[in-house]
Amino acid sequence: MEFCSSPLHHCPMAKRWFFLLLLVTVLDIKGIVSDSTYSIGVGSYDITGPAADVNMMGYANAEQIASGIHFRLKARAFIVAKPKGNRVVFVNLDACMASQLVTIKLLERLKSRYGDLYNEKNVAISGIHTHGGPGGYLQYVVYIITSLGFVKQSFDVIVDGIERSIIEAHENLQPGDIFVNKGELLNANINRSPSAYLNNPSEERSLYKYDVDKEMTSLKFVQDKWGAVGSFNWFATHGTSMSRTNSLISGDNKGAAARFMEDWAQLKGYPKGNNGISPGRARTRPNGLQRRVSLIIPQPHKNVHELRLLASSFLPSGGRNLESSEDISQQVRNNLGGKPKFVSAFCQSNCGDVSPNVLGAFCIDTGLPCDFNHSTCNGKNELCYSRGPGYPDEFESTRIIGERQFTKAVELFNTASELVKEKIDYRQTYLDFSKLEITLHSSDGGREVVRTCPAALGFAFGAGTTDGPGMFDFKQGDVKGNPFWNFVRNVLKEPSKEQVACHQPKPILLDNGEMDIPYKWAPAILPIQILRIGQVVILCVPGEFTTMAGRRLRDAVREVLTSNGDGEFDSGVHIVIAGLSNTYSQYVTTFEEYQIQRYEGASTLYGPHTLSAYIQEFKKLASALLTGKSVESKLEPPDLSDKQISLLPPVILDTTPLGVNFGDISTDIPENSTFQPGDTVTATFWSACPRNDLLTKSTFSLVELLVSSGSSAWSPVYDDDDFSLRFKWSRPSIFSSESYATLEWRIPEQVVAGVYRFRHLGASKSLLGKISHFTGTSRAFVVVSK
């Protein structure tokens, strides 16, 4: 072979090698110096609170006490940052709403860990509004009456989980891009107060095809290194697919949608390098339940007789103590080996008058539709209930509405092509909504100065909604009140003439904004916040805006952002409302809807001009965002942590009958049982109170699969974070120190045939306060494929 020794321009072969080497070098540098728009990080963490004894937050039903887990709750966070520039944090919370005290304590922790990097201006926390999570974590009296005051365990697990989700997102920051998409979802929400909506001007209503917002807005997060790592989706529908009698901790339809999409992503191999199998979640048809798939699952058995013989050799293990709490960390989770996990969140928007119970409201005594204006049945609000698409099965309704949101989100994820780009910015301020002046402008150029009022709740608040009716003789649409309840109200606090006039036409049932014994009953100082990520603008509001209220707010902000003509924002700006953010102040209706005084109007705390106040102040924030001006506030919300009262009795001790161990079977699966997909398998164990250890990032229940016929090794394949497996806890009587745990598994359609068993895990408390962890298993049983 002859080598060329002439200069480079005389050697064609050398030239080709030189330019090839140059190309490789450029491409390599390009991989190091990323062209990506942002640094992106996502994270999530378990926030499942006490699954026993604690009142659920949302329906204000004192009898709705947690007694098990439908599936676990999570905090899901994303961080978007510009290199050496601004950054924002958004946390979606599987909880009824954000809490001012949670926000205060979280920000203290973030400051301690990161200095001023994360603060009240660039961190937003939004609740999905599930009515199936433990209460007691808010600081104002009116929101913790039914939970018997403050519940520290509920509070701590939420603060811890939010912090851990942000830490995970921060540590996973990588160069990447964001894509935005939006689309119409038609069968997942209806208006539950149409009579109030119809009081809005007809010319305004004619601008919209529907009386609820049908648009879902989706952000797709893609890292250069790992590919797609997350999807956050905003859509307005209440977290009330699970009813006011449900006692299992549940993320409701939005939590379910998040579970389904994270399972789907793992099956699809997101993030890049995830094999999607070990032990993945998958969505199955036709019933949509999840399944677990493990690398070590054997091939399906065809000889059912052999399986039955094999199962008969595995009897209940009997309860036994575990050496330490470390032994209980047996949740079925995928070890990604340092890779980020896919995080999907389904965020709340302007859901104030929006129900997921799409079949409508009917009288439970006659089956006829409820009264249109008052949602009563023969004058009684207690008989009027709305129906979800899975009626009468609330679990099925939850699955269906969750799956519909999930399906639309996957469609938007797969077709997202609009790149989010340009600035990251934010503005935030605190306002005293008890006395805010608003200047109203009329179409003829006139001006009128009005103000908001100290918080108060109307009579229709006591009526509840068609998703969860109230009690006694209250009804929606009440603008008069009655003498008896006026007398009861006045015993607590009689409103002044000025307060009554300010709230007209709302008849005041509870003057909670002027009540401060033993401490404040309602908030006055509220945060409002705007996060900007390129052409996506998130309006973080501390309440539940109705459909039309949300539309007016979005339009007002859009007008400000697009009015200056410099091209920074145009008609393509995406404006979404993140409801129930940073604190909670109930509802916001339009002025016209307020006049009708349905539940939402009666729960608009600060009077008829509340929405006008929000619009005025958000326009100021939007203007500051556009011009680059800072916004400062001399106000800050109170920290009432040292004033909290808790009347929830502690766990004294757990016991079992003589000769029985914790974890022993109480009611086993019948001997030689064989099941198939669609069947429900149930077993009950002697247990202890779940408040002794929340088993965060662990599980109270497992379905285990026998690995092979030649061994006694079992693989966990389903846990209490699965939609198909329910953990139910109970006492034989209210004051009993004994308790039971019932595991209930609805077998998914695509289950692998084999030998299975239940395992229960828990923690007991002795009279001296010692916590001991235990476990026990059921008899084995056979599952065959259809």
Backbone hydrogen bonds, N-H to C=O, Kabsch-Sander energy under -0.5 kcal/mol:
donor,donor_aa,acceptor,acceptor_aa,energy
3,F,1,M,-0.5
10,H,7,P,-1.9
11,C,8,L,-1.7
15,K,11,C,-2.3
16,R,12,P,-2.2
17,W,13,M,-2.2
18,F,14,A,-2.5
19,F,15,K,-2.6
20,L,16,R,-1.9
21,L,17,W,-2.4
22,L,18,F,-2.4
23,L,19,F,-2.2
24,V,20,L,-2.3
25,T,21,L,-2.3
26,V,22,L,-2.3
27,L,23,L,-2.6
28,D,24,V,-2.3
29,I,25,T,-2.4
30,K,26,V,-2.5
31,G,27,L,-1.6
32,I,28,D,-1.0
32,I,29,I,-0.6
33,V,29,I,-3.3
34,S,32,I,-1.1
38,Y,176,G,-2.4
39,S,81,A,-3.0
40,I,174,Q,-3.4
41,G,79,I,-2.1
43,G,77,A,-2.1
45,Y,75,A,-2.0
47,I,73,L,-2.4
48,T,73,L,-0.7
53,D,66,A,-1.1
56,M,64,Q,-2.6
57,M,133,G,-2.9
62,A,60,A,-0.7
64,Q,61,N,-2.1
65,I,63,E,-1.4
66,A,54,V,-3.0
67,S,247,S,-3.4
68,G,51,A,-0.6
69,I,727,F,-2.5
70,H,249,I,-3.0
71,F,249,I,-1.4
75,A,45,Y,-2.6
76,R,92,N,-2.7
77,A,43,G,-3.2
78,F,90,F,-2.2
79,I,41,G,-2.8
80,V,88,V,-2.1
81,A,39,S,-2.5
82,K,86,N,-2.7
85,G,82,K,-3.0
88,V,80,V,-2.3
89,V,122,N,-2.9
90,F,78,F,-2.4
91,V,124,A,-2.6
92,N,76,R,-3.6
93,L,91,V,-0.6
93,L,126,S,-3.2
94,D,74,K,-2.2
94,D,92,N,-0.5
95,A,93,L,-2.7
98,A,580,L,-1.4
103,T,99,S,-2.6
104,I,100,Q,-2.6
105,K,101,L,-2.5
106,L,102,V,-2.5
107,L,103,T,-2.5
108,E,104,I,-1.7
109,R,105,K,-1.8
110,L,106,L,-2.6
111,K,107,L,-2.3
112,S,108,E,-2.0
113,R,109,R,-1.9
114,Y,110,L,-3.5
115,G,111,K,-2.0
117,L,114,Y,-1.2
122,N,119,N,-0.6
123,V,119,N,-1.2
124,A,89,V,-2.3
126,S,91,V,-3.0
127,G,580,L,-1.7
128,I,93,L,-2.4
128,I,95,A,-0.5
129,H,95,A,-2.0
130,T,95,A,-0.8
131,H,239,G,-1.3
133,G,57,M,-0.6
135,G,55,N,-2.9
141,V,520,K,-2.1
142,V,521,W,-1.5
143,Y,140,Y,-1.5
144,I,141,V,-1.9
148,L,145,I,-1.7
149,G,144,I,-3.0
150,F,645,I,-2.5
151,V,136,G,-2.8
152,K,150,F,-0.6
155,F,151,V,-2.2
156,D,152,K,-3.3
157,V,153,Q,-1.8
158,I,154,S,-1.2
159,V,155,F,-2.4
160,D,156,D,-2.9
161,G,157,V,-2.0
162,I,158,I,-2.5
163,E,159,V,-2.4
164,R,160,D,-2.7
165,S,161,G,-2.2
166,I,162,I,-2.2
167,I,163,E,-2.6
168,E,164,R,-2.4
169,A,165,S,-2.1
170,H,166,I,-2.9
171,E,167,I,-2.7
172,N,168,E,-1.2
173,L,170,H,-1.2
174,Q,40,I,-2.2
176,G,38,Y,-3.0
177,D,222,V,-2.8
179,F,220,K,-2.2
180,V,418,E,-2.4
181,N,218,S,-2.1
183,G,216,M,-1.9
185,L,214,K,-3.4
190,I,355,S,-2.1
192,R,190,I,-0.5
192,R,353,D,-2.5
193,S,353,D,-0.6
196,A,193,S,-0.7
197,Y,193,S,-1.9
198,L,194,P,-2.3
199,N,196,A,-1.5
200,N,197,Y,-1.8
204,E,201,P,-0.5
205,R,201,P,-2.4
206,S,202,S,-2.0
207,L,204,E,-1.4
208,Y,205,R,-1.7
216,M,183,G,-3.1
217,T,234,W,-2.0
218,S,181,N,-3.2
219,L,232,F,-2.7
220,K,179,F,-2.9
221,F,219,L,-0.5
221,F,230,G,-2.4
222,V,177,D,-2.8
222,V,220,K,-0.5
223,Q,227,G,-3.0
224,D,175,P,-3.0
227,G,223,Q,-2.1
229,V,221,F,-2.7
230,G,221,F,-1.3
231,S,343,V,-2.0
232,F,219,L,-2.0
233,N,345,A,-2.4
234,W,217,T,-3.0
235,F,347,C,-1.8
237,T,235,F,-0.8
238,H,354,V,-0.9
239,G,129,H,-0.7
240,T,238,H,-1.2
246,N,243,S,-1.2
249,I,68,G,-2.6
250,S,132,G,-2.3
255,G,251,G,-2.5
256,A,252,D,-2.5
257,A,253,N,-2.2
258,A,254,K,-2.0
259,R,255,G,-2.1
260,F,256,A,-2.8
261,M,257,A,-2.3
262,E,258,A,-2.4
263,D,259,R,-2.3
264,W,260,F,-2.4
265,A,261,M,-2.7
266,Q,262,E,-1.9
267,L,263,D,-2.2
268,K,264,W,-2.0
269,G,265,A,-0.6
269,G,266,Q,-0.9
270,Y,265,A,-2.9
272,K,226,W,-4.0
274,N,269,G,-0.8
274,N,271,P,-2.2
275,N,273,G,-0.6
280,G,277,I,-1.9
280,G,293,V,-0.8
282,A,291,R,-1.3
284,T,289,L,-1.1
288,G,284,T,-1.2
291,R,282,A,-1.2
293,V,280,G,-1.4
297,I,294,S,-1.5
304,V,302,K,-1.0
307,L,303,N,-1.6
308,R,304,V,-2.3
309,L,305,H,-2.2
310,L,306,E,-2.4
311,A,307,L,-2.9
312,S,308,R,-2.1
313,S,309,L,-0.6
313,S,310,L,-1.1
314,F,311,A,-1.9
315,L,313,S,-0.7
317,S,777,T,-0.5
318,G,777,T,-0.7
320,R,775,T,-2.3
322,L,773,H,-2.8
327,D,324,S,-1.3
328,I,325,S,-1.5
329,S,326,E,-1.3
330,Q,328,I,-2.5
333,R,331,Q,-1.0
335,N,333,R,-0.6
336,L,334,N,-0.9
339,K,336,L,-1.4
343,V,229,V,-2.3
344,S,342,F,-0.5
345,A,231,S,-2.5
347,C,233,N,-3.3
347,C,345,A,-0.6
351,C,349,S,-1.9
352,G,545,F,-2.8
354,V,351,C,-2.1
355,S,190,I,-3.1
358,V,356,P,-1.8
359,L,387,R,-2.2
360,G,357,N,-1.6
360,G,387,R,-0.6
362,F,385,Y,-3.0
363,C,368,L,-3.4
364,I,383,L,-2.6
367,G,363,C,-2.3
370,C,361,A,-1.5
371,D,376,T,-2.6
375,S,371,D,-1.9
377,C,380,K,-2.0
380,K,377,C,-1.5
381,N,379,G,-0.5
383,L,380,K,-0.7
384,C,381,N,-1.6
385,Y,362,F,-2.3
385,Y,383,L,-0.7
386,S,466,T,-2.5
387,R,360,G,-2.4
391,Y,388,G,-1.9
393,D,390,G,-2.5
394,E,392,P,-0.8
397,S,393,D,-2.1
398,T,394,E,-2.3
399,R,395,F,-2.2
400,I,396,E,-2.7
401,I,397,S,-2.5
402,G,398,T,-2.3
403,E,399,R,-3.0
404,R,400,I,-2.4
405,Q,401,I,-1.8
406,F,402,G,-2.6
407,T,403,E,-3.0
408,K,404,R,-1.9
409,A,405,Q,-2.5
410,V,406,F,-2.4
411,E,407,T,-1.9
412,L,408,K,-2.5
413,F,409,A,-2.6
414,N,410,V,-2.7
415,T,411,E,-1.4
416,A,412,L,-0.8
416,A,413,F,-0.6
418,E,180,V,-0.8
419,L,417,S,-0.7
420,V,178,I,-3.2
425,D,532,R,-1.9
427,R,530,I,-2.1
429,T,528,I,-2.1
431,L,526,L,-2.6
433,F,431,L,-1.0
433,F,524,A,-2.6
435,K,432,D,-1.3
438,I,450,V,-3.1
440,L,438,I,-0.7
440,L,448,E,-3.7
442,S,446,G,-2.5
445,G,442,S,-1.6
448,E,440,L,-2.2
450,V,438,I,-2.8
450,V,448,E,-0.6
452,T,436,L,-2.0
453,C,606,Y,-1.8
456,A,605,L,-1.3
457,L,510,L,-2.5
458,G,602,A,-2.3
459,F,507,P,-1.3
461,F,458,G,-1.3
462,G,458,G,-0.5
462,G,459,F,-1.3
463,A,460,A,-0.8
464,G,460,A,-0.6
464,G,461,F,-1.2
465,T,468,G,-1.4
470,G,463,A,-3.0
471,M,462,G,-1.1
474,F,471,M,-1.1
476,Q,374,H,-1.1
477,G,597,Q,-2.1
478,D,475,K,-0.8
478,D,597,Q,-0.7
479,V,477,G,-0.7
486,N,482,N,-1.9
487,F,483,P,-2.2
488,V,484,F,-2.0
489,R,485,W,-2.6
490,N,486,N,-2.5
491,V,487,F,-1.3
492,L,488,V,-1.0
492,L,489,R,-0.8
493,K,489,R,-2.9
500,V,496,S,-2.4
501,A,497,K,-2.5
502,C,498,E,-2.3
503,H,499,Q,-1.6
504,Q,500,V,-0.6
504,Q,501,A,-0.8
506,K,503,H,-2.5
508,I,506,K,-0.6
509,L,457,L,-3.1
510,L,457,L,-1.8
512,N,510,L,-1.6
513,G,455,A,-2.3
514,E,511,D,-1.6
515,M,512,N,-1.2
521,W,512,N,-0.5
521,W,515,M,-1.9
526,L,431,L,-2.8
526,L,524,A,-0.6
528,I,429,T,-2.3
529,Q,540,C,-1.3
530,I,427,R,-3.0
531,L,538,I,-2.4
532,R,425,D,-3.2
533,I,536,V,-3.0
534,G,423,K,-3.6
536,V,533,I,-2.0
537,V,535,Q,-0.5
537,V,574,H,-3.3
538,I,531,L,-3.1
539,L,537,V,-0.6
539,L,576,V,-3.1
540,C,529,Q,-2.7
540,C,538,I,-0.7
541,V,539,L,-0.8
541,V,578,A,-2.0
544,E,586,Q,-3.0
545,F,543,G,-0.7
546,T,588,V,-2.2
550,G,546,T,-2.6
551,R,547,T,-2.0
552,R,548,M,-2.4
553,L,549,A,-2.1
554,R,550,G,-2.6
555,D,551,R,-2.5
556,A,552,R,-2.3
557,V,553,L,-2.2
558,R,554,R,-2.7
559,E,555,D,-2.3
560,V,556,A,-1.6
561,L,557,V,-2.5
562,T,558,R,-2.0
563,S,560,V,-0.9
573,V,570,D,-2.0
574,H,535,Q,-3.1
575,I,573,V,-0.7
576,V,537,V,-2.5
576,V,574,H,-0.5
578,A,539,L,-2.9
578,A,576,V,-0.5
579,G,348,Q,-1.2
579,G,577,I,-0.8
580,L,543,G,-2.0
581,S,541,V,-3.1
582,N,125,I,-3.0
583,T,581,S,-1.8
585,S,542,P,-1.6
587,Y,603,S,-1.8
588,V,544,E,-2.2
594,Y,590,T,-2.1
595,Q,591,F,-1.0
596,I,592,E,-0.6
596,I,593,E,-1.0
597,Q,593,E,-0.9
597,Q,594,Y,-0.6
602,A,598,R,-2.7
603,S,599,Y,-1.4
604,T,601,G,-1.2
605,L,585,S,-0.6
605,L,603,S,-1.2
607,G,604,T,-1.2
610,T,607,G,-1.5
613,A,609,H,-2.0
614,Y,610,T,-2.1
615,I,611,L,-2.8
616,Q,612,S,-2.6
617,E,613,A,-2.3
618,F,614,Y,-2.8
619,K,615,I,-2.1
620,K,616,Q,-1.3
621,L,617,E,-1.9
622,A,618,F,-2.8
623,S,619,K,-2.3
624,A,620,K,-2.3
625,L,621,L,-2.4
626,L,622,A,-2.2
627,T,623,S,-2.3
628,G,624,A,-1.4
629,K,624,A,-1.0
640,L,638,P,-0.7
643,K,640,L,-1.7
644,Q,640,L,-0.6
644,Q,641,S,-0.7
647,L,148,L,-3.3
648,L,148,L,-0.5
652,I,650,P,-0.5
654,D,765,K,-2.7
655,T,737,S,-2.2
660,V,657,P,-2.2
663,G,686,W,-2.7
664,D,661,N,-2.0
666,S,684,T,-3.3
667,T,684,T,-1.8
673,S,670,P,-0.9
675,F,782,V,-2.8
678,G,747,I,-2.7
679,D,676,Q,-2.3
681,V,745,W,-2.7
683,A,743,L,-1.7
684,T,667,T,-2.8
685,F,741,A,-3.0
686,W,664,D,-3.0
687,S,739,S,-2.6
692,N,689,C,-1.9
693,D,690,P,-0.8
698,S,695,L,-2.4
699,T,328,I,-0.6
702,L,759,R,-2.3
703,V,718,Y,-2.4
704,E,702,L,-0.5
704,E,757,R,-3.0
705,L,715,S,-2.9
706,L,755,V,-2.8
707,V,713,A,-2.9
711,S,708,S,-1.5
715,S,705,L,-3.0
717,V,703,V,-3.0
718,Y,703,V,-1.5
720,D,701,S,-0.8
722,D,719,D,-2.1
725,L,722,D,-0.9
726,R,724,S,-0.5
726,R,744,E,-3.0
727,F,69,I,-2.3
728,K,726,R,-0.6
728,K,742,T,-2.8
729,W,67,S,-2.5
730,S,740,Y,-2.1
736,S,733,S,-1.6
739,S,687,S,-0.6
740,Y,730,S,-3.2
741,A,685,F,-2.3
742,T,728,K,-3.7
743,L,683,A,-2.8
743,L,741,A,-0.5
744,E,726,R,-2.4
744,E,742,T,-0.5
745,W,681,V,-2.8
746,R,724,S,-2.5
746,R,744,E,-0.6
747,I,679,D,-2.6
747,I,745,W,-0.8
751,V,748,P,-1.1
754,G,783,V,-2.2
756,Y,781,F,-3.1
757,R,704,E,-1.8
759,R,702,L,-2.3
760,H,776,G,-2.8
761,L,700,F,-2.2
762,G,774,F,-1.9
764,S,772,S,-3.1
766,S,770,K,-2.2
769,G,766,S,-1.8
772,S,764,S,-2.3
772,S,770,K,-0.5
774,F,762,G,-2.3
775,T,320,R,-2.0
776,G,760,H,-1.6
778,S,758,F,-2.1
780,A,311,A,-0.5
780,A,314,F,-2.2
781,F,756,Y,-2.8
782,V,673,S,-2.2
783,V,754,G,-2.5
784,V,675,F,-2.7
